[in-house]
Amino acid sequence: SWVAAMPAGGVIVITDDESGVADTVAAAIVRARGRAKIIRHRYPDDAGAGSVNAVNLADHSDVERFVGNLRAMYGRIAGVIHLLPLRDSTVRPLDDRAPVKARINSEVKGLFHLLKEVRSDLVGRGSTETVSVIAATRMGGRWSLDAEKDSATVHGCFAPHGAIAGLLKTVAIEWPGTAVRAVDFDLAATPEQIGHRVFDELRSSRGDVQVGYTGKTRLAVRHATASVGSSNGQRGRGLSDGAVILASGGACGITAEIVIDVLRETRNAKVILLGRTPLPQPHEDPSTASLESAKDIKSVLLSRPRNGGRRPSLSDVETEYRQLLREREIRRNITRMSALASVQYEQADVQHEPTMRDIVTRARAEFGRLDCVLHAAGVIQDKLVAEKSSESFSAVFDTKVDGALSIAKAVSDAPPSLMIFFSSTAAAFGNRGQADYAAANATLDALASQLHSRWGTRVLSINWGPWFGAGMVTSGLERQLREAGTKTIGVHDGVAAAHSEIFFGERHRTNVMYTGGDGLERMPGEGDALTVAPPGDSSKVAEQQAVPFDSSDDNLAQAAAG
């Protein structure tokens, strides 16, 4: 592979890891006749707040100001090397919330802030120049994708760093022709070794976005086919009779459909549904209860009197219409579930640790057990990185990640036998307009591996492709996806896939993927090997693996079958 030339003009910005890696990389860039600028993250209690080399990466406005000053000094930003995640820290995901959030805000969201500000400098650069963006992590060299091989390493890593790969995969899609790379290292690598590897990646033409190093071996993350287990006509290791299930986002969408399927197979089950909205009144207002068409319902909503006699706006009516449909869905699903099990609904903010701790404590006191947790709560606010605000990024990211951490922390003293995160293929492939969503779900993938290693119980993250008929895909979006060649997952197929994982899945596997296409209708039989491809191809199930990369031919590096 050819070696890229140093940028002609401008400066490569390096966030300081505080352990010497940045110094090694900067020295190598200077020796190659490039220019490098090491910048330090400014902590809230930092005495050096006035330093021209320090910036609060967690504060978008401070990053905006700082990048403007760098342009005034150097002309343009020629690249970003984000090494802050490599800094020595004992903070782990289930520790106290404040230090965990501080790491996420500076090391993950800080990268988003930088990328948002330097986009105009990097997009459209010459293809012979160095890689434009590199971010480095220390999660064992395999991105915590293999809890069986790297149990000790996975147990000690900071799972939210998985977000960096999801973020950069989306950036690679949104900035075509701009080379970006996420690089993971093992814990034994020295700062000098990491520095030389990062510099090699900076000048490398090898195109994988997500790579890692274990010792001297360079790994590339690929998607390998994998068996999903076998029923042999027998009940698997799913849930026992009387199981107690806690489901965030469980009253709506795909989660509700999957919970209902589980209840059909689990006698005397108890379900606790968590939702962000209040439980609807038992019966809908008679003025709309018999109406089905959007036109008729909105006409009634438009005519309803408002406080002060004001006329509602079309936006008000649309919001009320969506709320009405959501309440209908919740009533319908709770009715279906109640015919199969005991059902409780809790209005709860899953990001709030005391709330989650209280719900788990009460469930254990009432039922004496908690067997299964499903975390599916999530929101999307799709916008390109260049257009997305820091607040919007946090709204999407925090719902998934803070929710997962709060629930995991609440149950960690007596982990459930099964915990499932509903992730997305956006984490594995990136997705235009979903940098935050891809980053959040990539965190869940790493967290599942870490919790499995820590608890010894079954923890699984399922990377779902888009569903149609349930979930976040509207008919209009489904049409757009179809026109783009992306096949959606039907409700029947998706429920069958979830059923196979819950009742017949392998205990050691912490990450699987389902995308749309022909199939996903049957339970897998003995010896079935289901193939995978990126969204848009007919595919079934896969797991992400870090596999040795042969740099002599990028196209020949293949993952071993699962």
C-alpha positions as CSV (number, residue, x, y, z in Angstrom):
1,S,0.0,0.0,0.0
2,W,1.3,3.5,-0.8
3,V,2.3,6.0,1.9
4,A,0.3,9.2,1.9
5,A,2.1,12.6,1.8
6,M,1.9,15.1,4.6
7,P,-0.6,17.9,4.0
8,A,0.7,20.9,2.2
9,G,-0.1,23.6,4.6
10,G,-2.3,23.7,7.7
11,V,-1.8,21.9,11.0
12,I,-2.8,18.4,12.3
13,V,-4.5,18.9,15.6
14,I,-3.8,16.2,18.3
15,T,-5.8,15.9,21.5
16,D,-3.4,15.0,24.3
17,D,-3.7,11.6,25.9
18,E,-1.5,12.9,28.8
19,S,0.7,9.8,28.7
20,G,3.1,10.5,25.9
21,V,1.4,9.1,22.8
22,A,0.6,12.6,21.5
23,D,4.2,13.6,21.9
24,T,5.4,10.6,19.9
25,V,2.9,11.2,17.1
26,A,3.6,15.0,16.9
27,A,7.4,14.3,16.7
28,A,6.9,11.9,13.8
29,I,4.7,14.3,11.9
30,V,7.3,17.1,12.3
31,R,10.1,14.7,11.1
32,A,7.9,14.0,8.0
33,R,7.8,17.8,7.4
34,G,4.3,18.3,8.6
35,R,2.9,20.5,11.3
36,A,1.3,19.3,14.5
37,K,-0.5,21.0,17.4
38,I,-1.1,19.2,20.6
39,I,-4.2,20.5,22.5
40,R,-5.1,19.6,26.0
41,H,-8.6,19.0,27.3
42,R,-9.4,21.7,29.9
43,Y,-11.2,20.2,32.9
44,P,-13.7,22.2,34.9
45,D,-11.4,22.7,37.8
46,D,-8.3,23.2,35.6
47,A,-6.0,25.8,36.9
48,G,-4.6,26.4,33.4
49,A,-8.0,27.6,32.1
50,G,-6.3,30.5,30.3
51,S,-3.8,28.4,28.3
52,V,-3.8,28.9,24.6
53,N,-3.3,25.1,24.2
54,A,-6.3,24.0,26.3
55,V,-9.9,23.7,25.3
56,N,-13.0,22.3,27.0
57,L,-13.9,19.6,24.5
58,A,-17.1,18.9,26.3
59,D,-18.3,22.5,25.5
60,H,-19.1,23.0,21.8
61,S,-18.9,26.8,22.0
62,D,-15.4,26.6,23.5
63,V,-14.4,24.1,20.7
64,E,-15.8,26.5,18.1
65,R,-13.9,29.4,19.5
66,F,-10.7,27.4,19.8
67,V,-10.8,26.0,16.2
68,G,-11.4,29.6,15.0
69,N,-8.2,30.7,16.8
70,L,-6.3,27.7,15.3
71,R,-7.4,28.7,11.8
72,A,-6.2,32.3,12.4
73,M,-2.8,30.9,13.4
74,Y,-2.3,28.1,10.9
75,G,-4.6,28.8,7.9
76,R,-6.5,25.5,8.0
77,I,-7.0,22.4,10.0
78,A,-5.2,19.6,8.0
79,G,-6.3,16.7,10.2
80,V,-7.5,15.6,13.6
81,I,-6.0,12.9,15.8
82,H,-8.1,12.3,18.8
83,L,-6.0,10.6,21.5
84,L,-7.7,11.8,24.7
85,P,-9.6,8.4,25.1
86,L,-6.2,6.8,25.7
87,R,-5.6,8.7,28.9
88,D,-5.1,6.8,32.1
89,S,-8.3,6.6,34.0
90,T,-9.9,4.2,36.4
91,V,-13.4,5.3,35.7
92,R,-15.6,2.5,34.4
93,P,-19.2,2.6,33.0
94,L,-21.0,1.5,36.1
95,D,-19.2,3.9,38.4
96,D,-20.7,7.0,39.8
97,R,-22.5,8.9,37.1
98,A,-20.6,12.2,37.3
99,P,-17.1,10.9,36.3
100,V,-18.6,8.6,33.7
101,K,-20.5,11.5,32.1
102,A,-17.3,13.6,32.2
103,R,-15.4,11.0,30.2
104,I,-18.2,10.6,27.7
105,N,-18.6,14.3,27.3
106,S,-15.0,15.0,26.6
107,E,-13.8,11.8,24.9
108,V,-16.9,10.9,22.8
109,K,-18.9,14.1,22.4
110,G,-15.7,16.1,22.3
111,L,-14.8,14.3,19.1
112,F,-18.2,15.2,17.6
113,H,-17.6,18.8,18.5
114,L,-14.2,18.8,16.8
115,L,-15.5,17.1,13.7
116,K,-18.4,19.5,13.4
117,E,-16.1,22.5,13.5
118,V,-13.4,21.2,11.1
119,R,-15.6,19.7,8.4
120,S,-15.0,22.6,6.0
121,D,-11.3,22.1,6.3
122,L,-11.2,18.4,5.7
123,V,-13.9,17.6,3.1
124,G,-12.7,17.8,-0.4
125,R,-9.0,17.4,0.4
126,G,-6.6,15.8,-2.1
127,S,-6.8,12.0,-2.1
128,T,-3.0,11.7,-1.8
129,E,-2.9,13.3,1.6
130,T,-2.9,11.6,5.0
131,V,-5.9,10.2,6.7
132,S,-8.0,13.2,7.8
133,V,-9.3,11.9,11.1
134,I,-8.0,9.2,13.5
135,A,-9.4,8.4,16.9
136,A,-7.7,5.9,19.2
137,T,-9.0,3.8,22.0
138,R,-7.7,1.2,24.4
139,M,-10.4,-1.5,24.5
140,G,-8.1,-4.5,24.0
141,G,-7.5,-4.2,20.3
142,R,-10.7,-6.0,19.4
143,W,-13.2,-3.2,20.3
144,S,-14.6,-5.5,23.1
145,L,-16.2,-7.6,20.4
146,D,-15.0,-10.9,21.8
147,A,-15.7,-11.4,25.5
148,E,-14.6,-15.0,25.4
149,K,-11.1,-14.3,24.1
150,D,-10.6,-11.1,26.0
151,S,-12.5,-11.5,29.2
152,A,-10.1,-9.6,31.5
153,T,-9.6,-6.9,28.9
154,V,-13.3,-6.4,28.2
155,H,-14.1,-6.4,31.9
156,G,-11.8,-3.4,32.4
157,C,-12.4,-1.3,29.3
158,F,-14.6,1.9,29.0
159,A,-17.5,0.6,26.9
160,P,-18.7,4.1,25.7
161,H,-15.5,4.3,23.7
162,G,-17.2,1.9,21.3
163,A,-19.2,5.0,20.3
164,I,-16.2,6.4,18.5
165,A,-16.3,3.7,15.8
166,G,-20.0,4.2,15.2
167,L,-19.5,8.0,14.9
168,L,-16.6,7.7,12.5
169,K,-18.3,5.2,10.3
170,T,-21.1,7.7,9.8
171,V,-18.6,10.5,9.1
172,A,-17.0,8.3,6.5
173,I,-20.5,8.1,4.8
174,E,-21.3,11.8,5.1
175,W,-17.9,13.0,4.0
176,P,-17.2,10.8,0.9
177,G,-13.6,10.9,-0.2
178,T,-12.4,11.9,3.3
179,A,-10.4,9.1,5.0
180,V,-11.3,8.5,8.7
181,R,-10.1,5.7,11.0
182,A,-10.9,4.4,14.5
183,V,-8.0,2.4,16.0
184,D,-8.2,0.3,19.1
185,F,-5.2,-0.9,21.1
186,D,-4.5,-3.6,23.6
187,L,-3.7,-2.8,27.2
188,A,-0.1,-4.0,27.0
189,A,0.9,-1.5,24.3
190,T,3.3,1.2,25.4
191,P,2.7,4.9,24.6
192,E,5.6,4.8,22.2
193,Q,4.3,1.7,20.4
194,I,0.8,3.3,20.1
195,G,2.3,6.5,18.8
196,H,4.2,4.8,16.0
197,R,1.1,2.7,15.1
198,V,-1.1,5.9,15.0
199,F,1.5,7.6,12.7
200,D,1.5,4.5,10.4
201,E,-2.3,4.7,10.2
202,L,-2.1,8.4,9.4
203,R,0.0,7.7,6.3
204,S,-1.7,4.4,5.3
205,S,-3.9,3.9,2.3
206,R,-5.6,0.8,3.8
207,G,-9.3,1.7,3.8
208,D,-11.0,0.1,6.8
209,V,-12.6,2.6,9.1
210,Q,-12.5,0.3,12.2
211,V,-9.2,-1.5,13.0
212,G,-7.3,-2.6,16.0
213,Y,-3.9,-3.9,17.2
214,T,-3.2,-6.9,19.5
215,G,0.5,-7.0,19.8
216,K,1.9,-6.7,16.3
217,T,-1.2,-8.0,14.6
218,R,-3.4,-5.5,12.8
219,L,-7.1,-6.4,12.9
220,A,-10.0,-5.2,10.8
221,V,-13.6,-5.5,12.0
222,R,-15.6,-7.5,9.5
223,H,-19.0,-9.1,9.6
224,A,-18.9,-12.9,9.9
225,T,-21.7,-15.5,9.3
226,A,-22.8,-17.2,12.5
227,S,-25.1,-19.9,13.6
228,V,-27.9,-18.7,15.9
229,G,-28.3,-22.0,17.7
230,S,-30.7,-24.9,17.3
231,S,-34.0,-25.8,18.9
232,N,-34.1,-29.5,18.0
233,G,-37.7,-29.3,18.9
234,Q,-36.8,-28.7,22.5
235,R,-37.2,-25.6,24.7
236,G,-33.9,-23.7,24.9
237,R,-32.3,-21.7,27.8
238,G,-34.9,-18.9,27.5
239,L,-37.1,-17.9,30.4
240,S,-38.6,-20.2,33.0
241,D,-42.2,-20.2,34.1
242,G,-43.0,-17.3,36.4
243,A,-40.3,-15.1,34.9
244,V,-40.3,-11.4,35.7
245,I,-39.5,-9.2,32.7
246,L,-38.5,-5.5,32.7
247,A,-38.8,-3.8,29.4
248,S,-37.9,-0.1,28.6
249,G,-39.9,1.2,25.6
250,G,-41.8,-2.0,26.0
251,A,-45.4,-0.8,25.4
252,C,-44.8,0.2,21.8
253,G,-43.2,-0.8,18.6
254,I,-41.0,-3.8,18.1
255,T,-40.4,-4.2,21.8
256,A,-44.1,-4.8,22.5
257,E,-44.3,-7.3,19.7
258,I,-41.3,-9.2,21.1
259,V,-42.6,-9.1,24.7
260,I,-46.0,-10.5,23.6
261,D,-44.2,-13.3,21.7
262,V,-42.2,-14.1,24.9
263,L,-45.3,-14.2,27.0
264,R,-46.9,-16.7,24.8
265,E,-44.0,-19.1,25.7
266,T,-43.7,-18.2,29.4
267,R,-46.5,-19.2,31.8
268,N,-47.4,-17.0,34.8
269,A,-44.9,-14.3,33.7
270,K,-44.9,-10.8,35.1
271,V,-44.1,-7.8,33.0
272,I,-43.0,-4.3,34.0
273,L,-43.2,-1.9,31.1
274,L,-41.2,1.4,31.3
275,G,-42.4,4.4,29.2
276,R,-41.6,8.1,29.1
277,T,-45.2,9.1,28.8
278,P,-48.0,8.7,31.4
279,L,-50.2,5.6,31.2
280,P,-53.2,6.6,28.9
281,Q,-56.7,6.8,30.3
282,P,-58.5,3.5,29.9
283,H,-60.7,4.8,27.2
284,E,-60.2,7.3,24.4
285,D,-62.3,10.4,24.1
286,P,-65.6,9.5,22.4
287,S,-65.1,12.2,19.8
288,T,-62.2,10.3,18.2
289,A,-62.6,6.8,19.5
290,S,-64.5,5.5,16.4
291,L,-62.4,7.4,13.8
292,E,-59.6,5.7,11.8
293,S,-58.5,8.1,9.1
294,A,-55.9,10.7,9.8
295,K,-58.1,13.4,8.1
296,D,-61.1,12.7,10.3
297,I,-59.1,12.6,13.5
298,K,-57.2,15.8,12.8
299,S,-60.4,17.5,11.9
300,V,-61.8,16.8,15.3
301,L,-58.6,17.8,17.0
302,L,-58.6,21.1,15.1
303,S,-62.1,21.9,16.3
304,R,-61.4,21.3,20.0
305,P,-61.4,24.5,22.1
306,R,-58.2,25.6,23.6
307,N,-57.3,27.7,26.7
308,G,-58.2,31.3,26.0
309,G,-60.2,30.3,22.9
310,R,-57.1,30.3,20.7
311,R,-57.1,28.3,17.4
312,P,-54.6,25.4,17.4
313,S,-51.7,25.5,14.9
314,L,-51.2,22.7,12.4
315,S,-48.1,21.8,14.4
316,D,-50.2,21.5,17.6
317,V,-52.7,19.2,15.8
318,E,-49.9,17.0,14.4
319,T,-48.4,16.6,17.8
320,E,-51.8,15.7,19.4
321,Y,-52.5,13.3,16.5
322,R,-49.2,11.5,17.1
323,Q,-49.8,11.3,20.8
324,L,-53.3,9.9,20.2
325,L,-51.9,7.2,18.0
326,R,-49.3,6.4,20.6
327,E,-51.9,6.1,23.3
328,R,-54.0,3.8,21.2
329,E,-51.0,1.6,20.6
330,I,-50.1,1.5,24.3
331,R,-53.7,0.5,25.3
332,R,-53.9,-2.1,22.6
333,N,-50.5,-3.7,23.5
334,I,-51.2,-3.7,27.3
335,T,-54.6,-5.4,26.6
336,R,-52.8,-8.0,24.5
337,M,-50.2,-8.6,27.2
338,S,-52.7,-8.7,30.0
339,A,-54.4,-11.6,28.4
340,L,-51.1,-13.5,28.8
341,A,-49.5,-12.2,32.0
342,S,-49.5,-9.8,34.9
343,V,-48.6,-6.3,33.5
344,Q,-47.5,-3.2,35.2
345,Y,-46.7,0.1,33.5
346,E,-44.3,2.6,35.0
347,Q,-43.8,6.1,33.7
348,A,-40.0,6.5,34.1
349,D,-37.0,8.3,32.8
350,V,-34.6,5.4,32.2
351,Q,-31.6,7.8,32.4
352,H,-32.4,8.6,36.0
353,E,-30.4,6.2,38.3
354,P,-32.5,6.7,41.5
355,T,-35.7,6.0,39.5
356,M,-34.3,2.8,38.0
357,R,-32.9,1.6,41.3
358,D,-36.3,2.2,42.9
359,I,-38.2,0.3,40.2
360,V,-35.8,-2.7,40.4
361,T,-35.9,-2.8,44.2
362,R,-39.7,-2.8,44.2
363,A,-39.9,-5.5,41.6
364,R,-37.6,-7.8,43.5
365,A,-39.6,-7.1,46.7
366,E,-42.9,-7.9,45.1
367,F,-41.9,-10.8,42.9
368,G,-38.8,-12.1,44.6
369,R,-36.9,-12.1,41.3
370,L,-36.0,-10.3,38.1
371,D,-35.1,-12.7,35.2
372,C,-35.0,-10.6,32.0
373,V,-34.3,-7.0,31.1
374,L,-35.0,-5.6,27.6
375,H,-33.6,-2.1,26.9
376,A,-35.1,-0.6,23.7
377,A,-35.9,3.0,24.7
378,G,-34.5,5.3,22.1
379,V,-35.2,8.4,19.9
380,I,-33.9,9.6,16.6
381,Q,-33.3,13.2,15.4
382,D,-31.6,12.6,12.0
383,K,-29.3,15.4,10.8
384,L,-25.9,15.5,9.2
385,V,-22.9,16.2,11.5
386,A,-22.5,19.6,10.0
387,E,-26.1,20.5,10.9
388,K,-26.6,18.7,14.2
389,S,-26.5,20.6,17.4
390,S,-24.7,19.4,20.5
391,E,-28.0,19.3,22.3
392,S,-29.6,17.1,19.7
393,F,-26.6,14.7,19.7
394,S,-26.9,14.4,23.5
395,A,-30.7,13.8,23.4
396,V,-30.2,10.8,21.1
397,F,-27.0,9.5,22.6
398,D,-28.1,9.8,26.2
399,T,-31.4,8.1,25.9
400,K,-29.7,4.9,24.7
401,V,-26.5,5.0,26.7
402,D,-27.5,6.7,30.0
403,G,-30.6,4.5,30.0
404,A,-28.5,1.3,29.5
405,L,-26.0,2.3,32.2
406,S,-28.7,3.2,34.7
407,I,-30.6,-0.1,34.2
408,A,-27.4,-2.1,34.3
409,K,-26.2,-0.4,37.5
410,A,-29.6,-1.0,39.1
411,V,-29.5,-4.7,38.5
412,S,-25.7,-5.3,38.9
413,D,-25.9,-6.6,42.4
414,A,-28.0,-9.5,41.2
415,P,-27.8,-9.6,37.4
416,P,-30.8,-11.1,35.5
417,S,-30.2,-14.3,33.6
418,L,-30.9,-12.5,30.3
419,M,-30.3,-8.9,29.4
420,I,-30.9,-7.7,25.8
421,F,-30.0,-4.3,24.3
422,F,-31.9,-3.3,21.1
423,S,-29.1,-1.9,19.0
424,S,-29.0,-0.9,15.3
425,T,-27.1,-1.8,12.2
426,A,-26.1,1.9,12.2
427,A,-23.6,0.9,14.9
428,A,-21.9,-1.6,12.6
429,F,-22.0,0.3,9.3
430,G,-22.7,3.9,10.2
431,N,-25.7,5.7,8.6
432,R,-26.1,9.1,7.0
433,G,-27.6,11.6,9.4
434,Q,-27.3,9.2,12.4
435,A,-23.9,9.9,13.9
436,D,-25.4,10.1,17.4
437,Y,-27.6,7.0,16.9
438,A,-24.7,5.0,15.5
439,A,-22.4,6.1,18.4
440,A,-25.0,5.3,21.0
441,N,-25.7,1.8,19.7
442,A,-22.0,1.0,19.2
443,T,-21.7,1.7,22.9
444,L,-24.4,-0.8,23.7
445,D,-22.6,-3.4,21.6
446,A,-19.4,-2.9,23.7
447,L,-21.4,-2.7,27.0
448,A,-23.1,-6.1,26.3
449,S,-19.7,-7.7,25.9
450,Q,-18.4,-6.1,29.1
451,L,-21.4,-7.0,31.2
452,H,-21.3,-10.6,30.0
453,S,-17.7,-10.7,31.0
454,R,-18.3,-9.1,34.4
455,W,-21.5,-10.9,35.4
456,G,-21.1,-14.3,33.7
457,T,-24.8,-14.2,32.7
458,R,-26.2,-13.8,29.2
459,V,-26.1,-10.3,27.8
460,L,-26.8,-9.7,24.2
461,S,-26.9,-6.6,21.9
462,I,-29.0,-7.1,18.7
463,N,-28.1,-4.9,15.8
464,W,-31.5,-4.6,14.1
465,G,-31.9,-3.3,10.6
466,P,-35.0,-1.1,10.1
467,W,-38.4,-2.7,10.8
468,F,-41.5,-2.0,8.9
469,G,-44.9,-2.3,10.6
470,A,-43.4,-1.5,14.0
471,G,-40.7,0.7,15.4
472,M,-39.4,3.9,14.0
473,V,-39.9,3.3,10.2
474,T,-42.9,5.2,8.8
475,S,-44.5,4.3,5.5
476,G,-42.7,7.3,3.9
477,L,-39.3,6.3,5.3
478,E,-39.9,2.7,4.3
479,R,-40.5,3.8,0.7
480,Q,-37.2,5.8,0.8
481,L,-35.3,2.9,2.1
482,R,-36.8,0.6,-0.6
483,E,-35.8,3.1,-3.3
484,A,-32.3,3.1,-1.8
485,G,-32.1,-0.7,-2.0
486,T,-32.4,-1.2,1.8
487,K,-34.8,-4.0,2.7
488,T,-36.8,-3.7,5.9
489,I,-37.6,-6.4,8.4
490,G,-41.2,-7.4,8.6
491,V,-42.8,-7.8,12.1
492,H,-43.3,-11.5,11.7
493,D,-39.7,-12.1,10.6
494,G,-38.2,-9.8,13.3
495,V,-40.2,-11.4,16.1
496,A,-39.1,-14.9,14.9
497,A,-35.5,-13.7,15.0
498,A,-35.8,-12.3,18.5
499,H,-37.6,-15.6,19.6
500,S,-34.7,-17.6,18.3
501,E,-32.2,-15.5,20.3
502,I,-34.2,-15.4,23.5
503,F,-35.1,-19.1,23.6
504,F,-32.3,-20.8,21.6
505,G,-29.4,-18.4,21.4
506,E,-25.9,-19.2,22.4
507,R,-24.8,-18.1,25.9
508,H,-21.4,-16.8,24.9
509,R,-22.5,-14.6,22.0
510,T,-22.9,-11.0,22.9
511,N,-23.6,-9.4,19.6
512,V,-25.7,-10.4,16.6
513,M,-27.2,-8.6,13.6
514,Y,-30.4,-9.0,11.6
515,T,-31.0,-7.1,8.4
516,G,-33.9,-7.2,5.9
517,G,-34.3,-9.5,3.0
518,D,-35.9,-12.9,2.1
519,G,-36.1,-15.1,5.1
520,L,-36.0,-14.6,8.9
521,E,-39.3,-16.5,8.9
522,R,-38.1,-19.8,10.4
523,M,-36.5,-20.9,13.5
524,P,-32.9,-22.0,12.7
525,G,-32.4,-25.8,12.6
526,E,-29.4,-27.9,13.4
527,G,-26.4,-26.8,11.4
528,D,-28.0,-23.8,9.8
529,A,-25.5,-21.1,8.7
530,L,-27.1,-17.8,8.0
531,T,-25.2,-15.4,5.8
532,V,-24.8,-11.6,6.3
533,A,-24.2,-8.6,4.1
534,P,-24.4,-4.8,4.7
535,P,-27.9,-3.2,4.6
536,G,-29.4,-3.4,1.1
537,D,-28.5,-7.1,0.6
538,S,-30.6,-10.1,1.5
539,S,-29.1,-11.1,4.9
540,K,-30.0,-12.9,8.1
541,V,-27.7,-12.8,11.1
542,A,-24.1,-12.0,11.8
543,E,-21.7,-11.0,14.5
544,Q,-19.0,-8.4,14.3
545,Q,-15.5,-9.9,14.6
546,A,-12.0,-8.4,14.7
547,V,-9.9,-10.5,12.3
548,P,-6.3,-10.5,11.1
549,F,-5.8,-8.1,8.2
550,D,-3.6,-8.9,5.3
551,S,-2.4,-5.5,4.0
552,S,-1.2,-7.1,0.8
553,D,-4.7,-7.2,-0.5
554,D,-7.5,-5.3,1.2
555,N,-10.1,-7.2,-0.6
556,L,-9.0,-10.6,0.5
557,A,-9.2,-10.1,4.2
558,Q,-12.0,-12.4,5.3
559,A,-13.6,-13.2,8.6
560,A,-13.7,-16.8,9.7
561,A,-17.2,-18.3,9.9
562,G,-18.7,-18.0,13.3
